[in-house]
Amino acid sequence: MTTERLLAAEEQLAHLSRAVEDLSHIVTAQADEIDLLTRRVAMLLEHARDRQDTGSGAVVLGDERPPHW
């Protein structure tokens, strides 16, 4: 290999290494956010299940009369 080709290969390797490092940080941040959102969805599902079990939070459908009628 000539010196120019070696320098070009080293430069390309440096750019690729930097890109891999940047992508690694992005993937780590996304994984953390997915974990947080997964926990929040689980909490919301549990909260909705608790409300359903206690009977509160009932939804009135359009063809049903309100309870005060």
C-alpha positions as CSV (number, residue, x, y, z in Angstrom):
1,M,0.0,0.0,0.0
2,T,1.1,3.5,-0.7
3,T,1.2,6.1,2.0
4,E,-1.7,7.9,0.5
5,R,-3.9,4.8,0.4
6,L,-2.9,4.0,3.9
7,L,-3.8,7.5,5.1
8,A,-7.1,7.4,3.3
9,A,-7.9,4.0,4.9
10,E,-7.0,5.3,8.3
11,E,-9.2,8.4,7.8
12,Q,-12.1,6.3,6.7
13,L,-11.7,4.0,9.6
14,A,-11.7,7.0,12.0
15,H,-14.9,8.3,10.5
16,L,-16.5,4.8,10.7
17,S,-15.4,4.4,14.3
18,R,-16.9,7.8,15.1
19,A,-20.2,6.9,13.4
20,V,-20.4,3.6,15.3
21,E,-19.8,5.4,18.6
22,D,-22.5,8.0,17.8
23,L,-25.0,5.2,16.8
24,S,-24.2,3.3,20.0
25,H,-25.1,6.4,22.1
26,I,-28.3,6.8,20.2
27,V,-29.3,3.2,20.6
28,T,-28.6,3.3,24.3
29,A,-30.7,6.4,24.7
30,Q,-33.5,4.9,22.7
31,A,-33.4,1.7,24.8
32,D,-33.6,3.8,28.0
33,E,-36.6,5.6,26.6
34,I,-38.3,2.4,25.5
35,D,-37.8,1.0,29.0
36,L,-39.3,4.1,30.6
37,L,-42.3,4.0,28.2
38,T,-42.8,0.3,28.8
39,R,-43.0,0.9,32.6
40,R,-45.4,3.8,32.1
41,V,-47.7,1.7,29.9
42,A,-47.7,-1.1,32.4
43,M,-48.6,1.4,35.2
44,L,-51.4,2.8,33.0
45,L,-52.8,-0.7,32.3
46,E,-52.6,-1.6,36.0
47,H,-54.4,1.7,36.9
48,A,-57.1,1.0,34.3
49,R,-57.5,-2.6,35.5
50,D,-57.9,-1.3,39.1
51,R,-60.5,1.3,38.1
52,Q,-62.4,-1.4,36.2
53,D,-62.3,-3.7,39.2
54,T,-63.7,-1.1,41.5
55,G,-66.4,-0.1,39.1
56,S,-65.4,3.6,38.8
57,G,-64.7,5.3,35.6
58,A,-67.6,3.6,33.7
59,V,-68.1,4.9,30.2
60,V,-71.6,5.9,29.2
61,L,-72.5,4.8,25.7
62,G,-74.5,7.0,23.4
63,D,-77.6,4.9,23.5
64,E,-77.7,4.5,27.3
65,R,-79.6,6.9,29.6
66,P,-77.6,8.6,32.3
67,P,-78.2,7.2,35.8
68,H,-80.1,10.2,37.0
69,W,-83.0,9.7,34.5
